[in-house]
Amino acid sequence: MKRPAAPGSAGERGGRDRRAGAGRTDAGQDTTRGTAADAGTTRGAAADRGANRGAAGGRGATRGAAAERGASADDGDVHHDVPTQPGHADRDVAGGSTAAARAAGDRTRAAAGRTAARRSAASATGSRPARGRTAHTDGRGRRIGAGGIAAIPGSSGGSSNLRPGRGDDPAVDPAGDRVDVGSPDPSDGSGTTATDSERVRRAVGTGSGAARIPARPRPVRPAPHILRRRRIALLVVVLVLLGGLATGVAYLLYGSGLADVEDVTVQGTLAVDRQQVLDAAAIPTGGPLVGVDTSDAEKRIAALPGVAAVSVDRDWPHTIAITVTERVAVMLADTPKGLMLVDKTGLPYEVAPEVPPALPRLDVGIAGTVAPGDVQTTAGLDVLAALSDAVRGQVQTITVTPPASTGAQPRIELALSDGRRVVWGTPDNGPRKAAVLAALLTEKGTVYDVASPDLPTIRR
């Protein structure tokens, strides 16, 4: 029975060399067949030279095998005692070492030939060969090889068919070497093992010569309680900022003196005394402009007799502007307070001066009342508004007689400056009556009746 070769002996090394040489011889033959299709090109010729180098490597492996057989004769199970001749042992040892060295050189040349052949074949087909990879396991007892992911006997692994790209085996590159898809990914630096499909996609890609695709980081969503804390923190920050802003604005407006009242202006006063307006406004200078109550100031100024409307505004940064609209008297009226000025609304707002203006005087009788909305007052104002300026200038008195019964209209007469009288009748149809009266006044007469404008009359 033949005894196995001792580990590390010349015979054992020769056996390994022989097996390696045989495998590389097959690889060289495959490369020679692949490149023969393009033998007419320069790249094909380079592939043939690589194949010849592979054949030379095979011959070197054969010489290594012969050395192994010579060494195994000494280490076999059946040992024949052969007389040792002087110097033969040294020659045998030297011969084995020389054969091993030659085999190593042949392996180096065969590897170079395979590399050149792969590059030539890839150049001829227009693709780039993938770099050689060393076979590894995926960290779970499964070996990655030419047949895909296969479970090692005795392990708990399984099998998986991964076919990315164009259907090629993802575990083998175009050169026939194994691809490491189970070892930790060196690109992310975390030391964790990615899934097999991700390793295959990164290492192999989607086709021949595909570039290595970096792993895309998966977004990580924070936990709900972390999001809630972030929202609360953001709300607190916003509230603090708003509070600080409000405090700063309040200080600038109230405490800094940059927006204090320095002047109060009054516009639109002719008959109304300006000082009366300022006294009624009661706006002190030196205080904050934003602290002035403009609404209360408007109410106090509007209570003045001759003021019809008023507006109080802030003129930043240091002025309060008061704009007054005065009342305009359109007639005079006798009231319990005396002779009063009456505006177009019928309000007797102010006592007439000692020398009253040349305005028509409204006479509503003893029982009548001059006030806005009063029937007699409104009737007199409507007649005065319908007259032309030329005729209105001749009117001295407007006498309005109250209606004789409920639902009836008052009767109106006009007294002109030259002693003539006009019977106006009821307040209705005022523009028509005013136009007829203007034409009748061109005729001589003492009484002009336009109560019926279609049938006017003149009394001489």
ZAMARGU-4260 file (C-alpha; in steps of 0.2 Angstrom, whole numbers, plus 5000, padded with zeros to 4 digits):
<rodrens>
0) 5000/5000/5000 | 5007/5017/4995 | 5010/5029/5009 | 5004/5047/5006 | 5017/5061/5004
5) 5022/5071/5019 | 5016/5089/5020 | 5029/5101/5013 | 5039/5087/5005 | 5045/5088/4987
10) 5032/5076/4982 | 5017/5085/4989 | 5023/5101/4981 | 5025/5093/4965 | 5007/5086/4966
15) 5001/5103/4969 | 5011/5110/4954 | 5004/5096/4943 | 4986/5100/4947 | 4989/5118/4945
20) 4997/5116/4928 | 4983/5105/4922 | 4970/5118/4926 | 4980/5131/4918 | 4982/5121/4903
25) 4964/5119/4901 | 4962/5138/4903 | 4975/5141/4890 | 4966/5129/4878 | 4949/5138/4881
30) 4957/5155/4878 | 4965/5148/4862 | 4948/5142/4856 | 4940/5159/4860 | 4953/5170/4851
35) 4953/5159/4836 | 4937/5167/4830 | 4947/5183/4828 | 4963/5176/4822 | 4965/5188/4808
40) 4967/5203/4819 | 4982/5209/4829 | 4972/5206/4845 | 4969/5189/4840 | 4987/5186/4837
45) 4991/5192/4855 | 4978/5180/4861 | 4987/5166/4852 | 5004/5171/4860 | 4995/5170/4877
50) 4989/5153/4873 | 5006/5147/4868 | 5012/5154/4885 | 4999/5144/4894 | 5005/5128/4884
55) 5022/5131/4890 | 5015/5132/4908 | 5007/5115/4905 | 5024/5107/4900 | 5032/5115/4915
60) 5018/5107/4926 | 5022/5090/4917 | 5040/5091/4922 | 5034/5095/4940 | 5023/5079/4940
65) 5038/5069/4934 | 5047/5076/4949 | 5033/5071/4960 | 5032/5053/4954 | 5051/5052/4958
70) 5048/5059/4975 | 5033/5048/4979 | 5044/5033/4975 | 5053/5037/4991 | 5038/5041/5001
75) 5025/5027/4995 | 5017/5014/5006 | 5028/5001/4998 | 5046/5005/5002 | 5059/4995/4993
80) 5076/4996/5000 | 5088/5002/4986 | 5106/5003/4990 | 5111/5021/4992 | 5125/5026/4980
85) 5137/5040/4986 | 5131/5057/4980 | 5114/5051/4973 | 5104/5058/4988 | 5111/5075/4985
90) 5107/5074/4966 | 5089/5068/4970 | 5086/5083/4982 | 5094/5095/4970 | 5084/5088/4955
95) 5068/5090/4965 | 5072/5108/4970 | 5076/5112/4952 | 5060/5105/4945 | 5050/5114/4958
100) 5058/5131/4953 | 5055/5127/4935 | 5037/5123/4939 | 5035/5140/4948 | 5042/5149/4934
105) 5030/5140/4922 | 5016/5145/4933 | 5021/5163/4932 | 5022/5163/4914 | 5006/5154/4912
110) 4997/5167/4923 | 5004/5181/4912 | 4999/5172/4896 | 4981/5170/4903 | 4980/5189/4908
115) 4986/5194/4890 | 4974/5182/4882 | 4959/5189/4892 | 4964/5206/4888 | 4965/5202/4869
120) 4949/5193/4869 | 4940/5207/4878 | 4947/5220/4866 | 4942/5209/4851 | 4924/5208/4858
125) 4923/5226/4864 | 4921/5223/4882 | 4932/5224/4897 | 4936/5209/4907 | 4932/5209/4925
130) 4946/5209/4938 | 4950/5192/4945 | 4942/5189/4962 | 4947/5176/4976 | 4933/5164/4981
135) 4926/5168/4998 | 4911/5163/5008 | 4897/5174/5012 | 4900/5174/5031 | 4886/5161/5034
140) 4894/5145/5028 | 4890/5147/5009 | 4904/5147/4996 | 4903/5159/4981 | 4909/5150/4966
145) 4906/5146/4947 | 4890/5137/4951 | 4883/5152/4961 | 4880/5151/4980 | 4881/5133/4986
150) 4880/5127/5004 | 4896/5119/5011 | 4892/5102/5018 | 4889/5103/5036 | 4884/5121/5036
155) 4867/5129/5038 | 4867/5139/5022 | 4856/5137/5007 | 4856/5141/4988 | 4851/5156/4979
160) 4850/5160/4960 | 4855/5177/4957 | 4855/5183/4939 | 4857/5201/4937 | 4862/5210/4921
165) 4860/5200/4905 | 4858/5183/4913 | 4876/5178/4917 | 4880/5170/4933 | 4883/5184/4946
170) 4896/5175/4956 | 4908/5173/4941 | 4916/5187/4932 | 4919/5185/4913 | 4937/5178/4916
175) 4930/5163/4925 | 4936/5169/4943 | 4925/5169/4958 | 4917/5185/4964 | 4917/5189/4982
180) 4899/5194/4986 | 4898/5188/5004 | 4912/5197/5013 | 4909/5214/5022 | 4908/5229/5010
185) 4924/5239/5011 | 4915/5254/5003 | 4904/5259/5018 | 4917/5256/5031 | 4904/5250/5044
190) 4910/5232/5044 | 4892/5225/5041 | 4888/5212/5028 | 4876/5218/5014 | 4864/5207/5005
195) 4870/5195/4991 | 4860/5204/4978 | 4867/5221/4983 | 4885/5213/4983 | 4882/5206/4966
200) 4875/5222/4959 | 4890/5232/4965 | 4903/5219/4959 | 4896/5214/4943 | 4884/5227/4937
205) 4871/5225/4923 | 4882/5219/4909 | 4900/5216/4903 | 4912/5229/4909 | 4899/5238/4920
210) 4906/5250/4933 | 4905/5247/4951 | 4890/5255/4958 | 4891/5263/4975 | 4878/5258/4988
215) 4864/5271/4990 | 4861/5275/5008 | 4844/5271/5014 | 4835/5286/5023 | 4832/5284/5041
220) 4816/5291/5048 | 4818/5296/5066 | 4807/5289/5080 | 4790/5297/5083 | 4795/5303/5100
225) 4811/5311/5093 | 4800/5320/5080 | 4788/5326/5094 | 4803/5333/5104 | 4810/5342/5089
230) 4793/5350/5085 | 4791/5356/5103 | 4809/5363/5103 | 4806/5372/5087 | 4790/5379/5094
235) 4799/5385/5109 | 4812/5393/5099 | 4799/5402/5088 | 4790/5409/5103 | 4806/5415/5111
240) 4811/5424/5095 | 4793/5432/5093 | 4794/5437/5112 | 4811/5445/5109 | 4805/5454/5094
245) 4789/5461/5102 | 4799/5467/5117 | 4812/5476/5105 | 4798/5484/5096 | 4789/5490/5111
250) 4805/5497/5118 | 4808/5507/5102 | 4790/5514/5101 | 4787/5517/5120 | 4804/5519/5129
255) 4817/5524/5117 | 4810/5541/5113 | 4813/5538/5094 | 4794/5540/5091 | 4787/5553/5103
260) 4775/5567/5099 | 4784/5583/5095 | 4771/5592/5084 | 4751/5593/5082 | 4745/5601/5065
265) 4727/5607/5061 | 4721/5609/5043 | 4704/5615/5036 | 4699/5628/5049 | 4692/5644/5043
270) 4677/5649/5054 | 4682/5637/5068 | 4696/5643/5079 | 4712/5633/5078 | 4715/5634/5097
275) 4698/5627/5100 | 4702/5612/5090 | 4719/5609/5099 | 4710/5611/5116 | 4697/5598/5111
280) 4710/5586/5105 | 4720/5587/5121 | 4735/5578/5114 | 4751/5582/5124 | 4768/5583/5116
285) 4783/5572/5123 | 4773/5556/5125 | 4774/5541/5113 | 4766/5543/5097 | 4759/5526/5097
290) 4750/5529/5113 | 4739/5543/5107 | 4721/5538/5106 | 4715/5545/5090 | 4697/5539/5091
295) 4694/5549/5107 | 4702/5564/5100 | 4691/5564/5085 | 4675/5562/5096 | 4680/5578/5106
300) 4684/5588/5091 | 4668/5583/5082 | 4658/5590/5096 | 4663/5607/5092 | 4648/5617/5084
305) 4656/5622/5067 | 4665/5605/5064 | 4656/5593/5052 | 4669/5580/5051 | 4687/5577/5058
310) 4701/5564/5056 | 4716/5562/5067 | 4731/5553/5060 | 4749/5549/5065 | 4762/5556/5054
315) 4777/5546/5059 | 4789/5548/5067 | 4784/5563/5078 | 4768/5572/5071 | 4749/5571/5074
320) 4739/5578/5059 | 4721/5584/5062 | 4710/5588/5047 | 4694/5597/5050 | 4679/5599/5038
325) 4669/5614/5044 | 4650/5616/5043 | 4643/5628/5029 | 4628/5638/5033 | 4615/5638/5019
330) 4601/5648/5029 | 4596/5656/5045 | 4582/5651/5057 | 4574/5658/5072 | 4575/5646/5087
335) 4573/5647/5105 | 4591/5650/5106 | 4590/5665/5094 | 4595/5667/5076 | 4605/5651/5072
340) 4615/5646/5057 | 4608/5631/5048 | 4619/5619/5037 | 4613/5609/5023 | 4607/5595/5034
345) 4595/5606/5043 | 4605/5607/5059 | 4606/5624/5068 | 4624/5622/5074 | 4629/5640/5079
350) 4622/5657/5084 | 4623/5669/5070 | 4634/5684/5073 | 4627/5701/5076 | 4628/5705/5058
355) 4621/5690/5050 | 4626/5684/5033 | 4615/5687/5018 | 4606/5670/5018 | 4588/5666/5016
360) 4579/5665/5033 | 4568/5649/5036 | 4551/5653/5045 | 4542/5637/5051 | 4530/5646/5063
365) 4529/5646/5081 | 4524/5628/5083 | 4538/5622/5070 | 4555/5616/5074 | 4571/5618/5065
370) 4580/5601/5065 | 4587/5588/5053 | 4573/5577/5047 | 4559/5589/5052 | 4546/5590/5038
375) 4545/5609/5037 | 4564/5610/5038 | 4567/5597/5025 | 4554/5605/5013 | 4562/5622/5014
380) 4579/5615/5011 | 4573/5605/4995 | 4566/5622/4988 | 4582/5631/4991 | 4592/5617/4983
385) 4581/5617/4967 | 4583/5636/4964 | 4596/5642/4953 | 4610/5653/4960 | 4603/5669/4952
390) 4586/5666/4960 | 4593/5660/4976 | 4602/5676/4979 | 4585/5686/4978 | 4576/5675/4991
395) 4575/5683/5008 | 4562/5672/5017 | 4556/5654/5015 | 4539/5652/5024 | 4534/5634/5026
400) 4516/5631/5032 | 4513/5615/5041 | 4502/5602/5033 | 4483/5605/5036 | 4480/5586/5039
405) 4490/5570/5042 | 4497/5564/5026 | 4496/5581/5017 | 4511/5591/5012 | 4516/5608/5018
410) 4514/5624/5008 | 4529/5635/5003 | 4530/5654/4999 | 4545/5664/4994 | 4548/5682/4998
415) 4561/5690/4986 | 4572/5705/4990 | 4562/5718/4979 | 4545/5714/4987 | 4539/5701/4975
420) 4532/5684/4981 | 4532/5667/4974 | 4518/5654/4977 | 4528/5638/4977 | 4515/5626/4983
425) 4520/5608/4988 | 4538/5603/4989 | 4536/5591/4974 | 4541/5594/4956 | 4555/5606/4962
430) 4566/5607/4947 | 4552/5609/4935 | 4545/5624/4946 | 4562/5632/4947 | 4564/5632/4928
435) 4547/5640/4926 | 4550/5653/4939 | 4566/5658/4931 | 4557/5662/4915 | 4542/5671/4924
440) 4554/5683/4934 | 4558/5691/4918 | 4540/5698/4917 | 4533/5712/4927 | 4522/5706/4942
445) 4520/5705/4960 | 4515/5687/4963 | 4522/5673/4953 | 4512/5656/4955 | 4521/5640/4950
450) 4511/5628/4961 | 4505/5621/4944 | 4521/5622/4933 | 4511/5618/4918 | 4499/5633/4921
455) 4509/5647/4929 | 4502/5664/4932 | 4508/5681/4936 | 4498/5694/4946 | 4502/5712/4943
</rodrens>
